[in-house]
Amino acid sequence: MPISRYLFFSTKQRPGQCLNLLRRLGPSKRVQSSCFSKSTNQNHWKRPVPQVKVELKAPRFLVIPAAVLGFVGLAAFVHYNDERRAVPKGQGSDCVNVKGPIIGGPFTLVNTENKVVTEKDFLGNWVLLYFGYTSSPDIGPEQLKLITKALNTLESKENLKVLPMFVTLDPQRDNPPHLRAYLEEFESRIVGLTGPVGAIRQMAQEYRVYFRKVEEEGDDYLVETSHNMYLINPNMEVVKCFGVEYNAEELSEAIGKELKRTSS
């Protein structure tokens, strides 16, 4: 068999057989190249591949829009919390046990005669305070009827007098003349108070009243509120809070007990 043919066949043998062939035939560049090419390739693939760190940077044109979006989000959060007033401090949703300085505070508003009044004008009177608005479709009118009936019952049966007070949460629409005409449909003795938006919000915050404007179709809107009533003693301190779960008889009885307890 010619050597060339034998060498061509040998290059396809295992590495051990290739080495034996080299010892027998002596050095040959062609045979060495064919026998050790595999080993050389293996060493080549085992070399470590250098790693390059790539640092990504945000484009400059995205920085300003991100800052603007952050400011808008903060403004929306502040506005939401400005409208949404919490229930009494430390009381959760239970307003029955609210007493003393935990809730309430000074205020300066305008009555239905367009005169400026403060909390000092009501010192010496028991007051039943209710926050509402004249455009309330259902709960508001029902609560005013309930208040009127409860206080009339209390006066006729127990000879105990309590001054009803209505503070609007919609001063944009409830001006003094409109508020006076509305309240006279229920009870002429109800003291109606309105005023600047800032003053109403300040009082609502002092009394921990929840309220929020709910947009309707067009320019119309409703005011979502908790509809709580606050019994205030002659020192203008809140001594009790009543929710919508009271009927007229229960409200009259609860107020009477509080007045008798304080007087004794």
Secondary structure as the mmCIF struct_conf table of DSSP 4:
data_model
#
loop_
_struct_conf.conf_type_id
_struct_conf.id
_struct_conf.beg_label_comp_id
_struct_conf.beg_label_asym_id
_struct_conf.beg_label_seq_id
_struct_conf.end_label_comp_id
_struct_conf.end_label_asym_id
_struct_conf.end_label_seq_id
HELX_RH_AL_P HELX_RH_AL_P1 ILE A 3 SER A 10
TURN_TY1_P TURN_TY1_P1 THR A 11 LYS A 12
BEND BEND1 GLN A 13 GLN A 13
HELX_RH_AL_P HELX_RH_AL_P2 PRO A 15 LEU A 25
HELX_RH_AL_P HELX_RH_AL_P3 LYS A 29 TRP A 45
TURN_TY1_P TURN_TY1_P2 LYS A 46 LYS A 46
BEND BEND2 ARG A 47 ARG A 47
HELX_LH_PP_P HELX_LH_PP_P1 PRO A 48 GLN A 51
HELX_RH_3T_P HELX_RH_3T_P1 ARG A 60 LEU A 62
HELX_RH_AL_P HELX_RH_AL_P4 VAL A 63 GLU A 83
BEND BEND3 ARG A 84 ARG A 84
HELX_LH_PP_P HELX_LH_PP_P2 ARG A 85 VAL A 87
BEND BEND4 PRO A 88 PRO A 88
TURN_TY1_P TURN_TY1_P3 LYS A 89 SER A 93
TURN_TY1_P TURN_TY1_P4 VAL A 96 ASN A 97
STRN STRN1 GLY A 100 GLY A 100
TURN_TY1_P TURN_TY1_P5 PRO A 101 ILE A 102
BEND BEND5 ILE A 103 ILE A 103
STRN STRN2 THR A 108 ASN A 111
TURN_TY1_P TURN_TY1_P6 THR A 112 GLU A 113
BEND BEND6 ASN A 114 ASN A 114
STRN STRN3 VAL A 116 THR A 118
HELX_RH_3T_P HELX_RH_3T_P2 GLU A 119 PHE A 122
TURN_TY1_P TURN_TY1_P7 LEU A 123 GLY A 124
BEND BEND7 ASN A 125 ASN A 125
STRN STRN4 VAL A 127 GLY A 132
TURN_TY1_P TURN_TY1_P8 THR A 134 SER A 135
BEND BEND8 PRO A 137 ASP A 138
HELX_RH_AL_P HELX_RH_AL_P5 ILE A 139 GLU A 158
STRN STRN5 LEU A 163 THR A 168
BEND BEND9 LEU A 169 LEU A 169
TURN_TY1_P TURN_TY1_P9 PRO A 171 ARG A 173
HELX_RH_AL_P HELX_RH_AL_P6 PRO A 176 LEU A 183
TURN_TY1_P TURN_TY1_P10 GLU A 184 PHE A 186
TURN_TY1_P TURN_TY1_P11 SER A 188 ARG A 189
HELX_LH_PP_P HELX_LH_PP_P3 ILE A 190 ILE A 190
STRN STRN6 VAL A 191 THR A 194
HELX_RH_AL_P HELX_RH_AL_P7 VAL A 197 GLU A 206
TURN_TY1_P TURN_TY1_P12 TYR A 207 ARG A 208
STRN STRN7 PHE A 211 GLU A 215
BEND BEND10 GLU A 217 GLU A 217
TURN_TY1_P TURN_TY1_P13 GLY A 218 ASP A 219
STRN STRN8 TYR A 221 THR A 225
STRN STRN9 MET A 229 ILE A 232
TURN_TY1_P TURN_TY1_P14 PRO A 234 ASN A 235
BEND BEND11 MET A 236 MET A 236
STRN STRN10 VAL A 238 PHE A 242
TURN_TY1_P TURN_TY1_P15 VAL A 244 GLU A 245
HELX_RH_AL_P HELX_RH_AL_P8 ALA A 248 SER A 263
#
